[in-house]
Amino acid sequence: MIFFVDTGIIDEIKAAAELGIVDGVTTNPSLIAKTGKPQKEIIKEISQIIDGPISAEVISTNLKGMLAEAEDLSSIHSNVVIKLPLTEAGISACKVLSKQGVKTNVTLCFSPLQALVAAKAGATYISPFVGRLDDVGHDGMGLIREIRAIYDNYGMETQILAASIRHSTHVRDAALAGADVGTMPLSVIRQLYKHPLTDKGLAQFLEDHAKSIR
């Protein structure tokens, strides 16, 4: 499973990079707004830290505007992936960009049919929001499984990017359900290697070692 860190905070991205297990970064307008800096500036900084896919989202809601923004964002670095909303204009933009060889991340996916449409438009990634579905009483992981089945049925190459991940259990379940990628906050990435028995075992080893050298 590929890991992306979901943030626009440069210090968090640097910390994630130091772990050595993070493959890319996803951002969105809300995350960028928290930095107080322009999106292009943040994306450029990220490209100097992580050598992997960097999702940068368009703001326009019409096809012409999306394509103009996509061209501008793509000029920052070859690793930039254009993030598009799962709307009619977003799907049209995805089709145009995919024909041009531009990588895309179609976001705000909440149904398997939306995921099927995005794959037919040539999306590089589809981002089902598992946490938001769980928040309203739906089965976020069920959506991952349904998308996986559909894509496998037809040999579709679009990668399933599990988004809106809230905790480490989401990561485990998404991996079991067949998601290709999980994007998550740094706090969740740090949960992945934590276990109380590991801490207890290490404490015991260190205590026994201290006794052996007295």
C-alpha positions as CSV (number, residue, x, y, z in Angstrom):
1,M,0.0,0.0,0.0
2,I,1.3,3.5,-0.9
3,F,1.2,6.1,1.8
4,F,0.5,9.8,1.2
5,V,0.5,12.4,4.0
6,D,-2.6,14.6,3.8
7,T,-1.5,18.1,4.8
8,G,-0.2,21.5,3.6
9,I,2.0,22.2,6.6
10,I,5.6,22.0,5.6
11,D,7.0,21.0,9.0
12,E,4.6,18.0,9.0
13,I,5.7,17.0,5.5
14,K,9.3,17.2,6.6
15,A,8.6,15.0,9.6
16,A,6.7,12.5,7.4
17,A,9.6,12.4,4.9
18,E,12.0,11.6,7.7
19,L,10.0,8.5,8.6
20,G,11.0,7.0,5.2
21,I,7.6,5.4,4.5
22,V,5.7,8.3,2.9
23,D,5.4,8.2,-0.9
24,G,3.6,11.4,-1.7
25,V,1.4,14.3,-0.5
26,T,-2.2,15.3,-0.9
27,T,-3.5,18.8,-0.3
28,N,-6.8,20.5,-0.7
29,P,-8.0,24.2,-0.4
30,S,-8.9,23.8,3.3
31,L,-5.4,22.4,4.1
32,I,-3.7,25.1,2.0
33,A,-5.7,27.8,3.7
34,K,-4.3,26.8,7.1
35,T,-0.8,27.7,5.9
36,G,-1.6,31.3,5.0
37,K,0.4,31.0,1.8
38,P,-0.5,30.7,-1.9
39,Q,-1.0,27.2,-3.2
40,K,1.7,27.4,-5.8
41,E,4.2,28.4,-3.1
42,I,3.3,25.5,-0.9
43,I,3.4,23.0,-3.8
44,K,6.8,24.2,-4.8
45,E,8.1,23.8,-1.3
46,I,6.6,20.3,-1.0
47,S,8.3,19.2,-4.3
48,Q,11.6,20.0,-2.7
49,I,10.9,17.6,0.2
50,I,9.1,14.6,-1.2
51,D,10.0,13.0,-4.5
52,G,6.5,11.6,-5.2
53,P,3.0,12.5,-6.3
54,I,1.7,15.8,-5.0
55,S,-2.0,16.4,-5.4
56,A,-2.9,20.1,-6.0
57,E,-6.6,20.9,-6.3
58,V,-8.3,23.3,-8.7
59,I,-10.7,25.9,-7.4
60,S,-12.7,26.6,-10.6
61,T,-16.0,24.9,-11.1
62,N,-16.2,25.1,-14.9
63,L,-14.2,23.2,-17.5
64,K,-12.3,26.2,-19.0
65,G,-11.2,27.4,-15.5
66,M,-10.1,23.9,-14.4
67,L,-8.0,23.3,-17.5
68,A,-6.3,26.7,-17.1
69,E,-5.5,26.0,-13.4
70,A,-4.3,22.5,-14.3
71,E,-1.8,24.0,-16.7
72,D,-0.6,26.5,-14.2
73,L,-0.2,23.9,-11.4
74,S,1.4,21.4,-13.6
75,S,4.1,23.9,-14.5
76,I,5.3,23.9,-10.9
77,H,6.8,20.3,-10.9
78,S,6.5,17.1,-12.9
79,N,5.2,15.3,-9.7
80,V,2.1,17.5,-9.5
81,V,-1.2,15.6,-9.8
82,I,-4.2,17.7,-10.6
83,K,-7.0,17.2,-8.1
84,L,-10.5,17.5,-9.6
85,P,-14.0,17.4,-8.0
86,L,-16.3,14.6,-9.1
87,T,-18.6,16.9,-11.0
88,E,-19.6,17.0,-14.6
89,A,-17.0,19.6,-15.3
90,G,-14.4,17.8,-13.3
91,I,-15.0,14.5,-15.2
92,S,-14.7,16.4,-18.5
93,A,-11.5,18.0,-17.4
94,C,-10.2,14.6,-16.3
95,K,-10.8,13.2,-19.8
96,V,-9.0,16.1,-21.4
97,L,-6.0,16.0,-19.0
98,S,-5.7,12.2,-19.2
99,K,-5.4,12.5,-23.0
100,Q,-2.6,15.0,-22.5
101,G,-0.8,12.6,-20.2
102,V,-1.5,14.7,-17.1
103,K,-2.0,12.7,-13.9
104,T,-5.3,13.4,-12.1
105,N,-6.9,12.7,-8.7
106,V,-10.7,12.8,-8.8
107,T,-11.9,13.6,-5.3
108,L,-15.0,13.7,-3.2
109,C,-16.1,10.2,-4.3
110,F,-19.0,8.7,-2.4
111,S,-20.4,6.0,-4.6
112,P,-19.1,3.1,-6.8
113,L,-20.8,4.6,-9.9
114,Q,-18.9,7.9,-9.4
115,A,-15.7,5.8,-9.2
116,L,-16.7,4.0,-12.4
117,V,-17.2,7.3,-14.3
118,A,-13.9,8.7,-13.1
119,A,-12.1,5.6,-14.2
120,K,-13.7,5.8,-17.7
121,A,-12.5,9.4,-17.9
122,G,-8.9,8.2,-17.3
123,A,-8.4,9.3,-13.7
124,T,-5.0,8.3,-12.2
125,Y,-6.5,8.2,-8.7
126,I,-10.0,8.1,-7.4
127,S,-10.5,9.4,-3.8
128,P,-13.4,7.8,-1.9
129,F,-13.9,9.6,1.4
130,V,-14.3,6.8,3.9
131,G,-14.3,8.9,7.0
132,R,-17.0,11.2,5.8
133,L,-19.2,8.3,4.9
134,D,-18.8,6.7,8.3
135,D,-19.6,10.1,9.9
136,V,-23.1,9.9,8.4
137,G,-23.8,6.3,9.1
138,H,-22.6,4.7,5.9
139,D,-20.0,2.1,5.3
140,G,-16.8,3.8,4.0
141,M,-14.9,0.5,3.7
142,G,-17.8,-1.1,1.9
143,L,-17.3,1.6,-0.8
144,I,-13.7,0.7,-1.1
145,R,-14.6,-3.0,-1.6
146,E,-17.2,-2.2,-4.2
147,I,-14.8,0.0,-6.2
148,R,-12.1,-2.6,-6.0
149,A,-14.5,-5.3,-7.4
150,I,-15.7,-3.0,-10.3
151,Y,-12.2,-2.0,-11.3
152,D,-11.0,-5.6,-11.1
153,N,-14.0,-6.8,-13.2
154,Y,-12.9,-4.6,-16.1
155,G,-9.1,-4.3,-15.6
156,M,-9.4,-0.6,-14.9
157,E,-6.0,1.0,-14.0
158,T,-7.3,3.9,-11.8
159,Q,-5.8,3.6,-8.4
160,I,-8.1,3.6,-5.3
161,L,-6.9,6.3,-2.9
162,A,-8.6,5.9,0.4
163,A,-9.1,9.5,1.7
164,S,-10.7,11.0,4.8
165,I,-8.9,8.5,6.9
166,R,-9.5,9.2,10.6
167,H,-7.4,6.5,12.5
168,S,-5.1,3.5,12.1
169,T,-8.1,1.1,11.9
170,H,-9.2,2.8,8.7
171,V,-5.7,2.2,7.2
172,R,-5.8,-1.5,8.1
173,D,-9.3,-1.9,6.7
174,A,-8.6,0.0,3.6
175,A,-5.5,-2.2,3.0
176,L,-7.6,-5.3,3.5
177,A,-10.3,-4.0,1.2
178,G,-7.7,-3.5,-1.6
179,A,-7.1,0.2,-1.7
180,D,-3.9,1.1,-3.6
181,V,-3.1,4.2,-1.6
182,G,-4.0,5.6,1.8
183,T,-3.7,9.3,2.4
184,M,-3.8,10.4,6.0
185,P,-2.7,13.1,8.5
186,L,0.8,12.7,10.1
187,S,-0.8,11.8,13.4
188,V,-2.4,8.7,11.8
189,I,0.9,7.7,10.1
190,R,2.5,7.8,13.6
191,Q,-0.2,5.5,14.9
192,L,0.7,2.8,12.5
193,Y,3.9,1.8,14.3
194,K,2.6,2.2,17.8
195,H,1.7,-0.7,20.0
196,P,1.7,-0.9,23.8
197,L,3.3,-4.3,23.8
198,T,6.2,-3.0,21.7
199,D,6.7,-0.2,24.2
200,K,6.4,-2.7,27.1
201,G,8.9,-5.1,25.5
202,L,11.4,-2.4,24.8
203,A,11.2,-1.1,28.4
204,Q,11.8,-4.6,29.6
205,F,14.8,-5.2,27.3
206,L,16.4,-1.9,28.4
207,E,15.7,-2.7,32.1
208,D,17.4,-6.1,31.8
209,H,20.3,-4.6,29.9
210,A,20.8,-2.1,32.6
211,K,21.0,-4.9,35.2
212,S,23.5,-6.8,33.1
213,I,26.1,-4.0,33.1
214,R,26.0,-3.1,36.8
